[in-house]
Amino acid sequence: INNAISSYENQLNRAINKSIEVILMLIGGISLVDITNNFVAASHSVKHDSTWGIYDIFSLMSSENTVNLALIAVLLMALLFAKNK
């Protein structure tokens, strides 16, 4: 009985850990898309000078391209996560 309980507890812990990892991956993916949107929005309102920075890079790209790149990065992370599990 003790072995059966330990086995069930291990299965339950693995399921809980996997669900936590999926939730954290989703939060990270949403955050990545959100931060690219924020960089694009801020890059259009920032006054550009002779120094190059992150806002200049985002101002050179269209907002659709940056969101698409962020979504591709999220999909690649999801595929790597699924492959490792």
C-alpha positions in Angstrom: 0.0 0.0 0.0 2.9 2.4 0.8 4.4 1.9 -2.6 1.1 2.5 -4.3 0.6 5.7 -2.3 4.2 6.9 -3.2 3.7 6.1 -6.9 0.4 8.1 -6.9 2.0 11.0 -5.1 4.9 11.1 -7.6 2.4 11.1 -10.5 0.4 13.9 -8.9 3.6 15.9 -8.3 4.7 15.5 -11.9 1.3 16.6 -13.1 1.3 19.7 -10.9 4.8 20.6 -11.9 4.0 20.3 -15.6 0.9 22.5 -15.2 2.9 25.1 -13.3 5.5 25.1 -16.1 2.8 25.5 -18.8 1.2 28.4 -16.9 4.6 30.1 -16.4 5.4 29.6 -20.1 2.1 31.2 -21.1 2.7 34.2 -18.8 6.2 34.6 -20.3 4.9 34.4 -23.8 2.2 37.0 -23.2 4.8 39.2 -21.5 7.2 39.0 -24.5 4.4 40.0 -26.9 3.4 42.8 -24.5 6.9 44.2 -24.1 7.4 44.3 -27.9 4.1 46.3 -28.2 5.3 48.7 -25.5 8.6 49.2 -27.3 6.9 49.9 -30.6 4.5 52.4 -29.0 7.3 54.1 -27.1 9.7 54.2 -30.1 7.3 56.4 -32.0 7.0 59.0 -29.2 10.7 59.2 -28.3 12.9 61.9 -29.7 15.8 60.3 -31.5 19.3 61.8 -31.2 22.7 60.7 -32.4 22.8 57.7 -30.0 21.4 54.5 -31.2 19.3 52.4 -28.7 16.6 49.8 -28.5 13.9 52.3 -29.4 15.6 53.1 -32.6 15.6 49.4 -33.6 11.9 49.2 -32.9 11.2 52.4 -34.8 12.8 50.9 -37.9 10.5 47.9 -37.9 6.7 48.0 -38.4 4.6 47.0 -35.5 3.2 44.0 -37.3 6.7 42.6 -37.9 7.8 43.0 -34.3 4.6 41.3 -33.0 5.1 38.5 -35.5 8.7 38.0 -34.4 7.6 37.9 -30.8 4.9 35.3 -31.6 7.4 33.2 -33.5 9.8 33.4 -30.5 6.9 32.3 -28.3 6.0 29.4 -30.6 9.7 28.3 -30.7 9.9 28.3 -26.9 6.7 26.3 -26.7 8.0 23.7 -29.2 11.3 23.4 -27.3 9.3 23.0 -24.1 7.1 20.3 -25.6 10.2 18.6 -27.0 12.0 18.5 -23.6 8.9 17.0 -21.8 
